[in-house]
Amino acid sequence: MQRISGKNFDISIGDLAICVSKTTLTIEDKTEVAKDGGVPNGWVDGEVAASGDLELDALVMSLLGEAAKAVGSWRALDTFDMLFYAKTAQHEEMKVEAFGCKLVLDSLLDVDKAGGQKHISKVKYLVTSPDFIRINGVPYLRAEETEGLVSNS
């Protein structure tokens, strides 16, 4: 049976389907153990954050550059939602959505004069929306955590 691999993922930034060399999405959840007298006694919610990296070739960077030019600068680019979607012929499926992503250029150039490899730029993104992350349609955060911040429908 075919399983999902990195080759199966289609990635979209807003309405733009892009091809990436590599991408990551990391959730930081500071949920901790509650202790009484140094002994574990339940748990407490902590802050959450999410971010990732996109490794993009010159063609995709030029597409993003056109969007940046249209708004006046790279930093002026608005936030966007990202979709990571994979499905195999045997119907194994994974859908991850990240909301309100803000681009931050990270590693623009890494030039090796020996050649032999396509040039790659690394772009970091930060998840900024209280909609946060959905995994296969299921929100990461509980509805009460985002009450008043998002429409919990």
Secondary structure per residue as TSV (DSSP state, phi and psi in degrees):
chain	resnum	aa	ss	phi	psi
A	1	M	-	360.0	132.1
A	2	Q	-	-71.5	134.0
A	3	R	-	-109.3	160.9
A	4	I	-	-69.7	134.2
A	5	S	-	-129.4	175.6
A	6	G	G	-58.2	-29.0
A	7	K	G	-66.5	-23.0
A	8	N	G	-81.0	-14.5
A	9	F	E	-80.6	131.9
A	10	D	E	-103.3	138.7
A	11	I	E	-126.0	133.2
A	12	S	E	-125.0	137.4
A	13	I	E	-110.3	109.1
A	14	G	T	59.6	-123.7
A	15	D	T	-94.6	0.3
A	16	L	E	-96.2	116.2
A	17	A	E	-79.3	129.0
A	18	I	E	-125.6	158.7
A	19	C	-	-108.9	125.6
A	20	V	-	-114.9	150.3
A	21	S	S	-75.8	-37.5
A	22	K	E	-161.4	149.3
A	23	T	E	-147.5	154.8
A	24	T	E	-135.6	157.2
A	25	L	E	-144.7	120.9
A	26	T	E	-122.0	131.4
A	27	I	E	-101.5	130.9
A	28	E	E	-108.0	114.4
A	29	D	E	-121.0	115.2
A	30	K	-	-94.2	32.6
A	31	T	-	-61.0	136.6
A	32	E	E	-131.4	163.1
A	33	V	E	-76.4	132.5
A	34	A	E	-85.8	139.9
A	35	K	E	-129.0	143.6
A	36	D	E	-121.0	119.8
A	37	G	T	59.2	31.6
A	38	G	T	81.0	5.3
A	39	V	E	-110.6	132.2
A	40	P	E	-55.0	133.4
A	41	N	E	-149.1	67.9
A	42	G	E	96.8	-157.3
A	43	W	E	-149.2	162.9
A	44	V	E	-130.6	144.7
A	45	D	-	-66.3	148.5
A	46	G	-	-126.2	177.6
A	47	E	-	-65.0	155.5
A	48	V	E	-126.5	152.8
A	49	A	E	-153.9	159.3
A	50	A	E	-146.3	145.0
A	51	S	E	-157.7	171.0
A	52	G	E	-164.9	-179.0
A	53	D	E	-127.5	146.5
A	54	L	E	-120.5	127.8
A	55	E	E	-102.7	114.6
A	56	L	E	-120.8	142.9
A	57	D	E	-82.4	176.0
A	58	A	H	-62.3	-33.6
A	59	L	H	-64.3	-47.9
A	60	V	H	-67.8	-38.1
A	61	M	H	-60.7	-36.3
A	62	S	H	-69.6	-33.9
A	63	L	H	-65.0	-44.9
A	64	L	H	-65.6	-35.6
A	65	G	H	-61.8	-36.3
A	66	E	H	-64.9	-41.5
A	67	A	H	-64.0	-40.9
A	68	A	H	-64.8	-41.3
A	69	K	H	-61.9	-39.7
A	70	A	H	-63.9	-29.2
A	71	V	H	-102.2	-2.2
A	72	G	T	107.0	-22.0
A	73	S	S	-172.1	166.0
A	74	W	S	-64.7	-42.4
A	75	R	T	-69.5	-19.6
A	76	A	T	-81.7	-7.8
A	77	L	-	-58.4	132.8
A	78	D	-	-74.0	168.6
A	79	T	-	-73.1	161.8
A	80	F	E	-150.0	162.1
A	81	D	E	-94.0	146.7
A	82	M	E	-118.3	144.9
A	83	L	E	-127.7	129.2
A	84	F	E	-116.8	115.8
A	85	Y	E	-134.4	132.8
A	86	A	E	-137.9	143.9
A	87	K	E	-151.4	136.7
A	88	T	-	-100.4	170.0
A	89	A	T	-61.9	-26.2
A	90	Q	T	-88.6	13.0
A	91	H	-	72.3	16.9
A	92	E	-	-71.5	133.0
A	93	E	E	-140.9	145.1
A	94	M	E	-144.8	131.6
A	95	K	E	-133.0	119.0
A	96	V	E	-122.3	128.4
A	97	E	E	-117.1	135.4
A	98	A	E	-121.6	129.8
A	99	F	E	-109.4	142.7
A	100	G	E	64.6	45.2
A	101	C	E	-78.6	133.3
A	102	K	E	-111.8	124.3
A	103	L	E	-78.0	141.3
A	104	V	E	-136.8	116.4
A	105	L	E	-64.9	133.9
A	106	D	E	-117.4	-62.3
A	107	S	E	-127.1	87.2
A	108	L	-	-70.2	-43.0
A	109	L	-	-128.4	139.1
A	110	D	-	-146.7	83.2
A	111	V	-	-92.0	126.4
A	112	D	-	-120.5	109.1
A	113	K	T	-64.4	-15.5
A	114	A	T	-68.5	-22.4
A	115	G	-	72.0	-157.0
A	116	G	-	87.6	-8.4
A	117	Q	S	-138.6	149.0
A	118	K	-	-67.9	141.4
A	119	H	-	-68.0	135.4
A	120	I	E	-127.6	133.3
A	121	S	E	-107.8	145.5
A	122	K	E	-105.7	127.5
A	123	V	E	-119.7	125.6
A	124	K	E	-90.0	150.9
A	125	Y	E	-135.8	148.2
A	126	L	E	-117.1	133.1
A	127	V	E	-84.4	118.0
A	128	T	-	-114.3	-6.8
A	129	S	S	-92.4	144.8
A	130	P	T	-65.9	-14.7
A	131	D	T	-64.7	-25.7
A	132	F	-	57.1	-110.7
A	133	I	E	-128.4	140.4
A	134	R	E	-122.8	135.7
A	135	I	E	-117.3	114.7
A	136	N	T	51.7	41.1
A	137	G	T	84.8	-6.0
A	138	V	E	-100.6	123.3
A	139	P	E	-63.0	145.3
A	140	Y	S	-70.6	-40.8
A	141	L	S	-89.5	149.1
A	142	R	-	-71.0	152.2
A	143	A	H	-57.0	-39.3
A	144	E	H	-68.5	-21.0
A	145	E	H	-72.9	-26.8
A	146	T	H	-111.6	8.0
A	147	E	B	-56.2	130.4
A	148	G	T	85.0	-13.7
A	149	L	T	-100.3	-33.7
A	150	V	B	-136.3	163.3
A	151	S	-	-79.4	108.2
A	152	N	-	-88.3	79.7
A	153	S	-	-98.3	360.0
